[in-house]
Amino acid sequence: MKLKRFIAVGFAWIAVFASTAQETITNKEGSAYQFEKIAHLDATPVLSQGWTGTCWSFSALSFFESELNRMGKQGTDLSEMWIVYHAYLGKAEKYIRTDGNTNFAEGGAFHDIPWVIKRYGIVPSTAFEGLNYGSDRHDHSELSAVLNGTVKGVLEARNNLSKGKGLTTSWMGAIRGVLDAYLGAVPAKVEEFKFNVDGKEYNPISYRDELGLNMDDYVSLTSFSNHPFNQKCQLAIADNWAWGDSYNVPLNDMWSAAEYALKQGYTFAWGADVSESYFDFRSSLAVVPKDKSTIRVSGRDNKNFSDAGAEKEANCFMEPVEEEVITQEMRQLAYDNKQTTDDHGMHAVGLYKDQKGTNYILIKNSWGTANDCDGYMYISEAFFKYKTINIYLHKDGISKEMKKKRRSTPTNNTERRTQR
């Protein structure tokens, strides 16, 4: 499996970038876009999340694999399904504790990864592939249905059949049983899960410690004016079931943070709305054209945004066009009226500009390699500013100036004391 994952794309994408001194970098065949590299960072090969809503795990682990590359531990291939298995345990507990008033679904957030790794460690993909249902492609449609039926059945039994008696001690075992059946058996004590890497035996905790990733070193940044700026907030999105914190910064600061991190050698995980007609995986491009009248869409996206989705044609995918000027107010309105939604997690690995000087983030997707850029895409600065939900990165990838703003902003408690 390890060979398949790493040789499937091979290092063809790396080879493309190695030869760009002689070749024009563009988004698709026949396109007039010409991209110039500002920064490009290492990433492990592009994978496919298959028919699942687990982009958050694929993108965040791709990010952490790049972090390990940065730390000198190249080629580490972490198990996305180990994270999915244990995140489901947390989601199930939260769902039952809140009487069904939190989200229990395939989706998740970048905060899920530290939540799992701190509690359950991590394993390589070779130790836990998560394909225990007779397929070589991830497909969680049946798993999701069975899990949803199980947690709803637990609530129904509690509410209708056994009032006053409380839950039995068996319901979490039932959740584990479903996960074991579909993803693979995991002992309740993860230290008993043994595997070998390079001839040495590990368990998920010892492997986590060997890798040396400190989950407290990572932070989420966002930019929405319904929260105070330069303070912590909790994004009110359904997939934030773990109630993870983000630092809320002004829009231009969020873009500056993304630029700064990539220039300093830090990639980041990127959560965004990808439901707009001007996000096109097949064209390896997302922009916000001022004139959207030329965009023609046929078909539709699937519910998990786990493939290329609807087919789109437009001149904005073939040549640079004038884009909308994105303001904090415009961004906020789209978030407030639910035009901007929490759709998809990806991995930002580069910074580029086109022949007109427009900036782009190069992102690694998890929809396989079925586009002209082998699974990568160029995201314009305007699209990033308009449609980003949050970014997740190492704290050392944040500038001293931004850190000073956060430290110098009084907390609500300080403000109350001052008002007295």
BADO-638309 format. One record per residue (C-alpha): x, y, z; residue in three letters. Coordinates in steps of 0.001 Angstrom, whole numbers, always signed. Example, Ala and Ser with C-alpha at 12.3 -4.5 7.8 and 13.67 -1.06 7.14 Angstrom:
+12300:-4500:+7800:Ala
+13670:-1060:+7140:Ser
This chain:
+0:+0:+0:Met
+2801:+2402:+817:Lys
+4324:+1949:-2629:Leu
+943:+2417:-4270:Lys
+247:+5641:-2394:Arg
+3638:+7148:-3100:Phe
+4214:+5903:-6624:Ile
+635:+6391:-7894:Ala
+1468:+10005:-8565:Val
+5149:+9157:-8310:Gly
+7038:+12344:-8079:Phe
+5682:+13550:-11410:Ala
+4451:+16794:-9896:Trp
+7866:+17469:-8418:Ile
+9365:+16795:-11830:Ala
+6999:+19328:-13393:Val
+8227:+21998:-11028:Phe
+11851:+21013:-11546:Ala
+11456:+21745:-15250:Ser
+9569:+25019:-14998:Thr
+12659:+27082:-15718:Ala
+12202:+26060:-19355:Gln
+8407:+25647:-19464:Glu
+5450:+27970:-18919:Thr
+3423:+27079:-15829:Ile
-303:+27192:-16523:Thr
-3527:+25745:-15145:Asn
-4739:+23646:-18097:Lys
-4017:+22834:-21703:Glu
-4720:+25775:-23988:Gly
-4936:+28299:-21152:Ser
-3366:+31760:-21469:Ala
-2528:+31902:-17741:Tyr
+1201:+32119:-17030:Gln
+2215:+31528:-13427:Phe
+5498:+32513:-11829:Glu
+6667:+30788:-8667:Lys
+7196:+32874:-5534:Ile
+7367:+29945:-3098:Ala
+6790:+26214:-3478:His
+7053:+23745:-603:Leu
+7290:+19959:-354:Asp
+4198:+17794:-101:Ala
+3515:+14091:-178:Thr
+1711:+12710:-3286:Pro
-1911:+13563:-4026:Val
-4463:+11010:-2793:Leu
-8195:+10531:-3281:Ser
-10672:+10679:-413:Gln
-12963:+8549:-2579:Gly
-16695:+8691:-1851:Trp
-16304:+10089:+1648:Thr
-16696:+13392:+3454:Gly
-13245:+13106:+5048:Thr
-11400:+15906:+3246:Cys
-10592:+17411:+6661:Trp
-8520:+14328:+7540:Ser
-6788:+14037:+4155:Phe
-5900:+17731:+4001:Ser
-4789:+18068:+7614:Ala
-2638:+14926:+7502:Leu
-1112:+16101:+4218:Ser
-278:+19302:+6080:Phe
+1270:+17395:+8985:Phe
+3252:+15237:+6553:Glu
+4701:+18460:+5128:Ser
+5455:+19552:+8667:Glu
+7398:+16328:+9148:Leu
+9216:+17014:+5865:Asn
+10130:+20436:+7230:Arg
+11430:+18748:+10389:Met
+13641:+16421:+8342:Gly
+11394:+13348:+8448:Lys
+10639:+12983:+4746:Gln
+8202:+10490:+3285:Gly
+6024:+9881:+6332:Thr
+2613:+8583:+5271:Asp
+1:+8932:+8029:Leu
-3317:+7087:+8275:Ser
-6318:+9273:+7494:Glu
-8704:+6537:+8600:Met
-7084:+6248:+12039:Trp
-8130:+9853:+12555:Ile
-11615:+9234:+11131:Val
-12180:+6179:+13368:Tyr
-11343:+8006:+16586:His
-13007:+11284:+15628:Ala
-16234:+9297:+15268:Tyr
-15852:+8190:+18898:Leu
-15637:+11813:+19981:Gly
-18534:+12887:+17770:Lys
-20703:+10057:+19093:Ala
-20050:+10962:+22714:Glu
-20735:+14658:+22081:Lys
-23912:+13783:+20160:Tyr
-25289:+11635:+22984:Ile
-24281:+14094:+25720:Arg
-26070:+16932:+23910:Thr
-29177:+14829:+23224:Asp
-28542:+14873:+19498:Gly
-27949:+18617:+19262:Asn
-24460:+18433:+17745:Thr
-23382:+17294:+14320:Asn
-22792:+13579:+13744:Phe
-21690:+13139:+10157:Ala
-18731:+12394:+7919:Glu
-17492:+15977:+8020:Gly
-14976:+17338:+10458:Gly
-12559:+20184:+11086:Ala
-8805:+20625:+11346:Phe
-9147:+20676:+15138:His
-10143:+17002:+14984:Asp
-6593:+15932:+14205:Ile
-4957:+17231:+17415:Pro
-8041:+16061:+19328:Trp
-7368:+12514:+18118:Val
-3568:+12510:+18195:Ile
-3421:+13769:+21778:Lys
-5784:+11026:+22966:Arg
-5135:+8101:+20626:Tyr
-1810:+8766:+18906:Gly
-1251:+8202:+15207:Ile
-173:+5357:+12925:Val
+1212:+5071:+9371:Pro
-1190:+4238:+6556:Ser
+362:+788:+6179:Thr
-743:-67:+9740:Ala
-4350:+1076:+9281:Phe
-5702:+1453:+5753:Glu
-9367:+1696:+6791:Gly
-10533:-451:+3877:Leu
-12218:-3365:+5624:Asn
-15246:-3606:+3318:Tyr
-13993:-5267:+154:Gly
-12958:-2159:-1749:Ser
-9688:-492:-2669:Asp
-11393:+2917:-2709:Arg
-12741:+4763:+315:His
-16544:+4818:+348:Asp
-18345:+5669:+3590:His
-21930:+5835:+2350:Ser
-22934:+2607:+4103:Glu
-20706:+3209:+7132:Leu
-22244:+6639:+7657:Ser
-25791:+5281:+7413:Ala
-25105:+2490:+9914:Val
-23389:+4817:+12383:Leu
-26180:+7381:+12168:Asn
-28772:+4678:+12777:Gly
-26811:+3472:+15804:Thr
-26477:+6817:+17591:Val
-30093:+7730:+16853:Lys
-31157:+4339:+18170:Gly
-29278:+4987:+21403:Val
-31105:+8288:+21863:Leu
-34445:+6739:+21020:Glu
-33921:+3978:+23565:Ala
-32967:+6534:+26193:Arg
-35883:+8843:+25479:Asn
-38684:+6384:+24800:Asn
-37930:+2973:+26202:Leu
-35923:+3328:+29359:Ser
-36771:+6623:+30999:Lys
-35261:+6863:+34418:Gly
-32970:+3891:+33853:Lys
-30130:+5649:+32081:Gly
-27995:+4354:+29247:Leu
-26373:+959:+29398:Thr
-22611:+566:+29358:Thr
-22740:-1015:+25894:Ser
-23616:+1755:+23481:Trp
-20044:+2995:+22855:Met
-19030:-609:+22255:Gly
-21691:-726:+19552:Ala
-20148:+2323:+17876:Ile
-16729:+699:+18076:Arg
-18152:-2501:+16633:Gly
-19420:-679:+13543:Val
-16120:+1132:+13084:Leu
-14177:-2111:+13559:Asp
-16311:-3816:+10927:Ala
-15830:-1132:+8269:Tyr
-12446:+430:+9003:Leu
-10559:-2285:+10905:Gly
-10316:-3559:+14471:Ala
-8734:-1242:+17048:Val
-8259:-2253:+20722:Pro
-9927:-12:+23304:Ala
-6430:+503:+24749:Lys
-4531:+1844:+21755:Val
-1201:+873:+23319:Glu
-2136:-2713:+22445:Glu
-2226:-1840:+18714:Phe
+1263:-2874:+17521:Lys
+2977:-2279:+14181:Phe
+6479:-2036:+12735:Asn
+8187:+837:+10949:Val
+11693:+320:+9579:Asp
+12116:-2791:+11695:Gly
+11102:-1162:+14972:Lys
+7889:-1933:+16877:Glu
+5587:+925:+17847:Tyr
+2136:+1566:+19194:Asn
+119:+4696:+18269:Pro
+1357:+6626:+21301:Ile
+5034:+5730:+20938:Ser
+4881:+6450:+17194:Tyr
+3336:+9858:+17859:Arg
+6122:+10632:+20325:Asp
+8771:+9371:+17890:Glu
+7499:+11724:+15189:Leu
+7848:+14673:+17552:Gly
+4752:+16601:+16479:Leu
+3557:+18876:+19272:Asn
-156:+19472:+18734:Met
-25:+22593:+20910:Asp
+2177:+24287:+18300:Asp
-681:+24644:+15797:Tyr
-3294:+27368:+15535:Val
-6334:+28234:+13438:Ser
-6834:+31716:+11944:Leu
-10107:+33084:+10606:Thr
-11649:+36459:+9724:Ser
-15290:+37213:+10459:Phe
-16580:+40483:+11895:Ser
-19312:+38876:+14002:Asn
-16468:+38195:+16476:His
-13986:+40726:+17925:Pro
-10739:+40892:+15973:Phe
-7411:+39732:+17401:Asn
-9119:+37491:+19907:Gln
-10100:+33845:+20108:Lys
-13468:+32730:+18794:Cys
-15267:+29498:+17998:Gln
-16478:+29148:+14442:Leu
-20201:+28382:+14510:Ala
-20059:+25688:+11857:Ile
-21582:+22237:+12169:Ala
-18305:+20373:+11627:Asp
-16671:+22164:+14569:Asn
-18125:+19506:+16892:Trp
-14970:+19615:+19059:Ala
-15587:+23348:+19646:Trp
-12053:+24268:+18670:Gly
-10795:+27838:+18928:Asp
-9617:+30085:+16118:Ser
-7889:+33473:+16271:Tyr
-10031:+36045:+14498:Asn
-8044:+38612:+12507:Val
-8931:+41292:+9932:Pro
-9191:+40083:+6345:Leu
-5981:+41641:+5071:Asn
-4122:+40182:+8049:Asp
-5392:+36702:+7187:Met
-4103:+37056:+3632:Trp
-799:+38464:+4917:Ser
-506:+35507:+7289:Ala
-961:+33070:+4397:Ala
+1667:+34877:+2291:Glu
+4116:+35146:+5171:Tyr
+3839:+31480:+6142:Ala
+4477:+30189:+2618:Leu
+7416:+32546:+2087:Lys
+8911:+31398:+5390:Gln
+8640:+27711:+4496:Gly
+5396:+26810:+6293:Tyr
+2464:+25193:+4502:Thr
-1042:+25333:+5966:Phe
-4350:+23499:+5880:Ala
-7087:+25535:+4197:Trp
-10838:+25283:+4819:Gly
-13062:+26927:+2218:Ala
-16337:+27169:+341:Asp
-15960:+25354:-3000:Val
-19613:+25358:-4072:Ser
-19294:+28461:-6245:Glu
-19368:+28215:-10053:Ser
-15991:+29949:-10231:Tyr
-14199:+27138:-8360:Phe
-13309:+24557:-11018:Asp
-11158:+21533:-10219:Phe
-11040:+20443:-13860:Arg
-9540:+23800:-14786:Ser
-7224:+23720:-11738:Ser
-8382:+27228:-10890:Leu
-10581:+29289:-8582:Ala
-11101:+33016:-9169:Val
-13845:+35591:-8494:Val
-14574:+37151:-11911:Pro
-16316:+40502:-11897:Lys
-18339:+39312:-14903:Asp
-19771:+35887:-14115:Lys
-22118:+35792:-17087:Ser
-19771:+33625:-19162:Thr
-19741:+30756:-16645:Ile
-21736:+27761:-17861:Arg
-22419:+24898:-15456:Val
-23719:+21419:-16239:Ser
-24308:+18649:-13726:Gly
-23936:+19197:-10007:Arg
-21531:+18703:-7120:Asp
-21917:+15665:-4891:Asn
-22971:+16174:-1282:Lys
-19493:+15586:+163:Asn
-17562:+17676:-2394:Phe
-15355:+14629:-2893:Ser
-14758:+14838:-6651:Asp
-14563:+17308:-9535:Ala
-18322:+17849:-9375:Gly
-20265:+19877:-11912:Ala
-18641:+20685:-15254:Glu
-17895:+24373:-15769:Lys
-16811:+26408:-18764:Glu
-15876:+30094:-18766:Ala
-13348:+32491:-20212:Asn
-12102:+33188:-16653:Cys
-10661:+29653:-16554:Phe
-8707:+30231:-19772:Met
-7278:+33740:-19357:Glu
-6839:+36290:-16552:Pro
-9904:+38476:-16083:Val
-10852:+41358:-13843:Glu
-11843:+40066:-10404:Glu
-14077:+41397:-7659:Glu
-12406:+43513:-4991:Val
-13160:+41618:-1794:Ile
-13874:+43634:+1347:Thr
-14465:+42540:+4911:Gln
-18114:+43562:+4547:Glu
-18608:+41592:+1318:Met
-17013:+38529:+2875:Arg
-19127:+38819:+6011:Gln
-22389:+39212:+4100:Leu
-21738:+36006:+2151:Ala
-20994:+34186:+5419:Tyr
-24054:+35597:+7200:Asp
-26498:+34750:+4406:Asn
-25057:+31217:+4006:Lys
-23710:+31823:+512:Gln
-20280:+31031:+1937:Thr
-20421:+27584:+3505:Thr
-17945:+25229:+5152:Asp
-17434:+22747:+2301:Asp
-13949:+21420:+1885:His
-10471:+21103:+3406:Gly
-7311:+21356:+1282:Met
-3569:+21893:+1737:His
-1800:+25114:+677:Ala
+1765:+24474:-490:Val
+2815:+27375:-2701:Gly
+2540:+31026:-3665:Leu
+2470:+32147:-7318:Tyr
+1575:+35178:-9432:Lys
+262:+35447:-12980:Asp
+1443:+37685:-15821:Gln
-776:+40522:-14553:Lys
+672:+40398:-11038:Gly
-2318:+38675:-9393:Thr
-1357:+36450:-6477:Asn
-2416:+32800:-6183:Tyr
-2155:+30115:-3534:Ile
-1203:+26687:-4896:Leu
-3295:+24067:-3146:Ile
-3109:+20288:-3046:Lys
-6554:+18714:-3249:Asn
-7724:+15208:-2266:Ser
-9800:+14386:-5355:Trp
-7111:+12364:-7092:Gly
-5071:+13526:-10060:Thr
-7735:+13847:-12762:Ala
-6935:+17400:-13820:Asn
-4157:+19003:-15836:Asp
-2208:+19885:-12688:Cys
-2209:+16350:-11230:Asp
-4567:+17208:-8393:Gly
-3280:+20711:-7618:Tyr
-5105:+24022:-8134:Met
-4379:+27750:-8263:Tyr
-6545:+29877:-5932:Ile
-6554:+33627:-6552:Ser
-6079:+36125:-3756:Glu
-9647:+37335:-4311:Ala
-11077:+33817:-3965:Phe
-8976:+33190:-851:Phe
-10184:+36414:+769:Lys
-13805:+35793:-151:Tyr
-14242:+32081:+521:Lys
-11759:+31025:+3225:Thr
-13313:+29617:+6382:Ile
-10021:+29206:+8245:Asn
-6373:+28283:+7879:Ile
-4452:+25983:+10216:Tyr
-697:+26349:+10611:Leu
+2342:+26186:+12884:His
+2556:+29125:+15263:Lys
+6112:+29854:+14067:Asp
+4640:+30494:+10612:Gly
+2916:+33610:+12011:Ile
+4773:+36917:+11925:Ser
+5919:+38689:+15086:Lys
+3754:+41667:+14126:Glu
+586:+39561:+14088:Met
+1502:+37925:+17378:Lys
+2003:+41376:+18899:Lys
-1470:+42450:+17779:Lys
-2999:+39473:+19528:Arg
-1024:+40050:+22725:Arg
-1776:+43785:+22765:Ser
-5543:+43372:+22336:Thr
-7298:+43392:+25733:Pro
-9465:+40427:+26597:Thr
-13105:+40908:+27505:Asn
-12182:+40570:+31202:Asn
-9556:+43301:+30878:Thr
-12039:+45554:+29102:Glu
-14578:+45035:+31880:Arg
-11997:+45858:+34541:Arg
-11045:+49025:+32663:Thr
-14668:+50137:+32400:Gln
-15070:+49856:+36174:Arg
